[in-house]
Amino acid sequence: MEITPNAHHPVLRVVDMVFHASEAPAFLELFAKYQQAISEQPGCGGVILVEREVEAPHEVGFSTVSRWRSEADLDAYRRSELFGVVWPATKRLFARSPRATSYARKM
């Protein structure tokens, strides 16, 4: 998946997360299990996972990057049964609070 917004999916959502290193394998398994289902949500143009650096020892950083047709589609996913399963399971693994940011293509 190309990670830049495009004309069909102009909303880019980035969720930065930090996990205890011991919880990283559980998160990777969770992501692998649900990546396809998330990508198939109405209005989603795909979701990928990238690893990022963190300064704290014994922690691992990941970000999910997803493209959406609209903020309304993203909000619908956040109210979906799937999100109700994935997010609580992910949240319990965090070492720190996540940070989510949406970007909208303007040109």
N, C-alpha and C positions, 0 to 999 in steps of 0.2 A: 504494500500500500504506500502510495506517495503521501507524505505527511503534511503537505501544504494544502490550505483550503482551495477549493476550485469552484467553478460556477454552479455545479450540482450540489456540492456540500461545502458551503462557505463558512461554516462555523467549525472552528478548531477548539477542542477541549483538551487541556493538559492537566493531569492530576499528578502532583509530585508527592511521593510517599517515602517514608523512611521506616525500615523494619530492623528489629534485632536480627543480627546475622543468623541466629539459630532458627528464626521464623521465615527466612527468605525461601528455603525450599518449599515450605507449605504454601507461600504466596505464589511461587512459580507454578506449582501444581494447580492451584486454584485458577490462575490466569489461563493456563493451557486448557483447562476443563471448560471454561466459559467464554473464551475469546470468540469462537465462531458464533455462539448464541448472541453475544453482544453485537457483533458485526451484522447480524441478521435482523436486528431491531429496526422497525420502520424509521426511515430517515437517516440511518447510520451508514456512513461510507467506509467503515472499517475501523479497527482499533489495533494498535501495536504497543509493544512494551519496549522501553529503552532503559538501560541502566545508567545511573548518574553517580558522580562522586559525592561522598559525604565526608566531613572532616572527623566525625566521631569514630573512634575505634569500636569494633564489634557491631557496627550498623551498616546496612546496605540501603542504597537509594535506588528507587525505580520511578519511572514516570509512565503513565499511560497517555497515549496520544490518539484521539479519535476525531473523526470528521462527521459533521451532522448537517443535514439539509436545512435545519432551522433550530433556534432555541426552543421552540415548542416541541420539536421531536426529541431533543435532549431532555427536556422536562418530562415528557411522556415516559421516556426510558427510566428516569429517576423515580417515577411513580409506579413502575411496572413490578410485577411479581418477580421477574428475574433479578432486578436491582435489589429487591427485598431479600434475596438469598445471597447474592454476591457481596454486597456492601457490608453487611454485618459480619460475614465470615472474613472479609479483608480487614475490617476495622479492628478486630480483636488481635491482629498480628502487628499492629503499628508500634513503633518505638516512640514516635512523635505524631502530632496532629498533621494530617495531610493538608496540602494547599491545592486548590483547584482554580484554574483560570480559563476563561473562554475568550477566544479571539474571533473576530468576524472579518471576512474579506471585504474590503471596500472598493477595490479596483478590479 
